[in-house]
C-alpha cells in the first residue's frame, strides 16, 4: 500500500491546519456579528440563534480535532444543520429576497455544509484514532489473552464439540475470529470489503441505537454471520487454535497499524453497522472477543449455550 504524499506541519497535514483556521475564523465571525438589539420578528431571532450555534460549534470542532475528542463528530453535524438553516433564512429575513434567491442560498449552504462534514469527519477520525490507538491495543491484548486462557481451560473432548446443534464449537468460534481478523486485514490493504446487509433505514437505526450499546459492552444480538466469516470445521486442536488466533490477530493489528500511520481517517465496513473508523473497528474487535469468550465459559459450566456464533459483530 503506497503512502499518499502529504505535507505536514507539527504532525498534521497542511490541509487540516487550513480547515481548522477557516473553521475558527467562521466561528469567531459568527459570534462577533451577533446583535440581538437589531432583531425584529421570529425569523430574525431564529437566524440569530442558528448563527450562535454555527459560531459555537465551529470553535468546538476546532478544539475537538486538536484534542481528539469524539464529541467533535456531533458538533460537526450540529454545525452543518445550523449553517444550512442560516443561509436561506438570512436571505429571506433581511431585504425580502425573491424565492429563487432563497432557494439558491439554501442549496449553497447545504453544499458548503456537506463539504465541511466530509472533510471534518476525516480529520476528526484521524485525530481520535491516533489519540486512542495505544489504549485500544492494550485493551485488545488483554481481551486476546483472556480468550486464550479460556481455550486452555477447555478439555480435549469439548474443543470440537457443539454445545447444541445451532451453536458453534470452540474450534469453530476460534476459526470465525481468525476469519474476521483476516477479512479486516485484507480490507485495510485494499481488498474487497464486506457487503452491508441492512437497508438504509435499518442501518441508520442500528448505528444510532445498537452500535453505542455494543461498544459499551452490551450483549450481542443474534444475527447470521456473513458467509466469508463462517467457519468450516475449525483447527484440529486447541493448540492449533491458539496459534491461528494469535497469528491472524497479530497480522491484522499490524496492517491496521500501518493504516493508522498512512490513512488514519479510513473506515472499514461492518456488515450490520456500515463504515466504522479504525478506532471503532478495534473496539468492536475487543467486544467481539469478549462475546465469544463468554460462549466458551458458558460451555464449560453448562451444556446449554447462552448464544450461538451468529452474532452482529462478526
C-alpha positions in Angstrom: 0.0 0.0 0.0 1.6 3.2 -1.2 1.5 6.1 1.3 -0.1 9.2 0.0 2.1 12.3 -0.4 1.0 14.6 2.5 2.7 17.9 3.5 2.6 18.2 7.3 3.2 20.8 10.0 3.5 19.8 13.6 2.4 16.3 12.8 -0.8 17.3 11.0 -1.5 17.8 7.3 -1.3 21.3 5.9 -4.9 20.9 4.7 -6.1 20.2 8.2 -4.5 23.4 9.5 -6.2 25.3 6.8 -9.5 23.7 7.6 -9.1 24.5 11.3 -8.1 28.1 10.5 -11.2 28.6 8.3 -13.5 26.9 11.0 -12.0 29.1 13.7 -12.4 32.3 11.6 -16.0 31.3 10.7 -16.9 30.7 14.3 -15.3 33.9 15.6 -17.0 35.9 12.8 -20.4 34.4 13.5 -20.2 35.2 17.2 -18.8 38.7 16.6 -21.7 39.6 14.4 -24.4 38.7 16.9 -26.5 41.7 17.6 -29.8 41.0 19.5 -30.7 44.6 19.5 -31.2 44.6 15.7 -33.5 41.6 15.8 -37.2 42.1 14.8 -39.6 39.2 14.5 -39.3 35.5 14.9 -37.5 34.9 11.6 -34.6 37.2 12.5 -34.4 35.8 16.0 -34.2 32.2 14.6 -31.3 33.4 12.4 -29.6 34.8 15.4 -29.9 31.6 17.4 -28.7 29.5 14.4 -25.8 31.8 13.9 -24.8 31.4 17.5 -24.9 27.7 17.1 -22.7 28.0 14.0 -20.2 30.0 15.9 -20.0 27.8 18.9 -19.9 24.5 17.1 -17.3 25.8 14.7 -15.0 26.6 17.6 -15.9 23.3 19.2 -15.0 21.3 16.1 -11.6 23.0 16.1 -10.9 22.1 19.7 -12.2 18.6 19.3 -10.0 18.0 16.3 -6.9 19.3 18.0 -7.6 17.2 21.2 -9.0 14.1 19.5 -12.4 14.3 21.2 -15.2 12.2 19.8 -17.8 14.8 20.6 -16.5 16.7 17.7 -18.4 14.4 15.4 -21.7 15.5 16.9 -20.6 19.2 16.9 -19.8 18.9 13.2 -23.4 17.7 12.4 -24.9 20.5 14.5 -22.8 23.0 12.6 -24.0 21.6 9.3 -27.6 21.7 10.3 -27.4 25.3 11.6 -25.3 26.5 8.7 -27.8 25.0 6.2 -30.6 26.8 8.0 -28.9 30.2 8.3 -28.1 30.7 4.7 -31.7 30.7 3.3 -33.3 32.2 6.4 -30.9 35.1 6.5 -31.5 35.8 2.8 -35.3 35.8 3.4 -35.4 37.6 6.7 -33.4 40.6 5.6 -34.2 42.5 2.4 -37.2 40.5 1.2 -35.2 38.5 -1.3 -37.2 36.6 -4.0 -37.9 32.9 -3.6 -35.3 32.0 -6.2 -32.5 33.7 -4.2 -33.7 32.0 -1.0 -33.6 28.6 -2.7 -30.1 29.2 -4.2 -28.8 30.4 -0.8 -30.2 27.2 0.7 -28.6 25.0 -1.8 -25.3 26.8 -1.4 -25.5 26.4 2.4 -26.2 22.6 2.1 -23.3 22.2 -0.4 -20.8 24.0 1.8 -22.0 22.2 4.9 -21.7 18.8 3.2 -18.1 19.6 2.2 -17.3 20.7 5.8 -18.8 17.5 7.2 -17.0 15.2 4.7 -13.5 16.7 5.4 -14.1 17.4 9.1 -15.1 13.8 9.8 -11.9 12.6 8.1 -9.8 14.9 10.3 -11.7 14.0 13.5 -11.5 10.3 12.8 -7.7 10.6 12.2 -7.2 12.6 15.4 -9.4 10.3 17.6 -7.7 7.2 16.2 -4.2 8.5 16.9 -5.1 9.5 20.4 -6.9 6.3 21.3 -4.6 3.8 19.5 -2.2 2.9 22.3 -5.1 2.3 24.8 -7.0 0.2 22.1 -4.0 -2.0 21.5 -3.7 -2.6 25.3 -7.4 -3.5 25.6 -7.2 -5.8 22.6 -4.1 -7.6 24.0 -5.9 -8.1 27.4 -9.0 -9.5 25.6 -6.9 -11.8 23.5 -5.1 -13.2 26.5 -8.4 -13.8 28.2 -9.7 -15.7 25.2 -6.6 -17.9 25.0 -6.9 -18.6 28.7 -10.5 -19.7 28.1 -9.3 -22.0 25.3 -6.6 -23.5 27.5 -9.3 -24.3 30.2 -11.2 -26.5 27.8 -10.9 -30.2 27.7 -9.8 -32.0 24.6 -13.3 -33.5 24.3 -15.1 -30.2 24.2 -12.8 -28.5 21.7 -14.6 -29.7 18.6 -18.0 -30.5 20.3 -21.0 -28.3 19.7 -23.0 -27.5 22.8 -26.2 -27.6 20.7 -27.0 -28.2 17.1 -27.3 -24.4 16.3 -24.2 -23.4 18.3 -20.6 -23.3 17.2 -17.9 -25.4 18.8 -14.9 -23.8 20.4 -12.9 -24.8 17.3 -15.4 -23.1 15.1 -15.6 -20.0 17.2 -11.8 -19.7 17.0 -11.8 -20.1 13.3 -14.6 -17.5 13.0 -12.4 -15.0 14.9 -9.4 -15.8 12.7 -11.5 -15.2 9.6 -12.7 -11.9 10.9 -9.1 -10.8 11.5 -8.2 -11.9 8.0 -11.1 -10.0 6.5 -10.3 -6.7 8.1 -6.6 -7.1 7.5 -7.3 -7.7 3.8 -9.7 -4.7 3.6 -7.0 -2.5 5.2 -4.7 -3.4 2.4 -7.3 -2.5 -0.3 -9.1 -5.8 -0.8 -12.9 -6.2 -1.1 -14.9 -5.1 1.9 -17.9 -6.9 3.4 -21.3 -6.1 2.0 -23.7 -4.1 4.2 -26.6 -6.4 4.9 -29.2 -3.8 6.0 -31.2 -1.3 4.0 -30.5 2.4 4.7 -33.3 2.9 7.2 -32.4 -0.2 9.3 -28.7 0.7 9.0 -29.4 4.2 10.4 -31.4 2.8 13.3 -28.6 0.2 14.0 -25.9 2.9 14.0 -27.9 5.2 16.3 -29.3 2.6 18.8 -27.3 -0.6 18.6 -23.7 0.5 17.9 -23.3 2.6 21.1 -24.5 -0.2 23.3 -22.3 -2.8 21.7 -19.3 -0.5 22.0 -20.1 -0.2 25.7 -20.1 -4.0 26.2 -23.8 -4.9 25.8 -24.6 -8.5 24.7 -24.6 -9.0 21.0 -28.0 -9.6 19.3 -28.3 -12.8 17.3 -27.8 -12.4 13.5 -26.3 -14.6 10.8 -22.6 -14.1 10.2 -21.6 -13.3 6.6 -20.5 -16.3 4.5 -16.9 -15.2 4.4 -16.7 -15.2 8.2 -18.4 -18.5 8.8 -16.1 -21.3 10.0 -15.7 -24.8 8.5 -14.5 -27.4 10.9 -12.0 -25.3 12.8 -8.5 -26.1 13.9 -7.8 -29.7 14.9 -6.5 -29.0 18.4 -6.7 -26.2 20.9 -3.0 -25.5 20.4 -3.6 -25.1 16.7 -6.5 -22.8 17.5 -4.4 -20.6 19.8 -1.7 -20.4 17.1 -4.2 -19.4 14.4 -5.9 -16.9 16.7 -2.6 -15.3 17.7 -1.2 -15.2 14.1 -4.2 -13.7 12.4 -4.8 -11.2 15.2 -1.2 -10.0 15.2 -1.2 -9.7 11.4 -4.5 -7.8 11.4 -3.3 -5.3 14.1 0.0 -4.9 12.2 -1.9 -4.0 9.0 -4.3 -1.7 10.8 -1.3 0.0 12.5 0.2 0.7 9.1 -3.1 2.2 8.0 -3.2 4.4 11.2 0.2 5.8 10.1 -0.8 6.4 6.5 -4.5 7.0 6.4 -5.8 7.3 10.0 -9.1 8.7 8.7 -10.0 5.5 6.8 -13.1 3.4 7.6 -13.8 -0.3 7.2 -17.1 -1.9 6.6 -19.1 -3.8 9.2 -21.9 -5.9 7.6 -24.6 -4.6 10.0 -23.3 -1.2 11.0 -21.7 0.1 7.8 -18.5 2.2 7.7 -16.6 2.3 11.0 -13.5 4.4 11.8 -10.4 2.5 12.8 -10.7 3.2 16.5 -14.2 1.7 16.5 -13.0 -1.3 14.4 -10.6 -2.3 17.2 -13.1 -1.5 19.9 -15.5 -3.8 18.2 -12.8 -6.5 17.9 -12.3 -6.3 21.7 -16.1 -6.7 22.4 -16.3 -9.4 19.8 -13.6 -11.4 21.6 -15.3 -10.9 24.9 -18.6 -12.1 23.4 -17.1 -15.4 22.2 -15.1 -15.9 25.4 -18.4 -15.8 27.3 -19.6 -18.5 25.0 -16.6 -20.6 25.8 -17.0 -20.1 29.5 -20.7 -21.0 29.2 -19.7 -24.2 27.5 -17.6 -25.1 30.5 -20.3 -24.6 33.0 -23.5 -25.8 31.2 -24.5 -27.9 28.3 -26.9 -25.2 27.1 -25.2 -22.3 25.3 -26.1 -18.7 26.1 -25.9 -17.8 22.4 -24.5 -19.0 19.1 -21.8 -17.9 16.8 -24.1 -15.9 14.5 -23.5 -12.5 16.1 -23.8 -9.0 14.9 -20.1 -8.1 15.3 -18.8 -11.0 13.1 
